């Protein structure tokens, strides 16, 4: 298996496990050089950013007109 493939496989495993895909984590998991791990981690981050990996907060989590449930006003009066 080529170093790039090993690093990519490690990045996919880390992401599937819900762990942060960093160059160090990829390197430790795959045993490749840091330069290879860095390139794979950057590529993976760019792909995740392009997909919009951060989902929007669901409506029940937002209170009232978009106020966050952690808002002190929401905790006191249950509306904003």
Secondary structure, DSSP 8 states (H G I E B T S, - for coil): --HHHHHHHHHHHHHHTT----HHHHHHHH---HHHHHHHHHHHHHHHHHHT-S----TTTEETTTEETT-HHHHHHS--
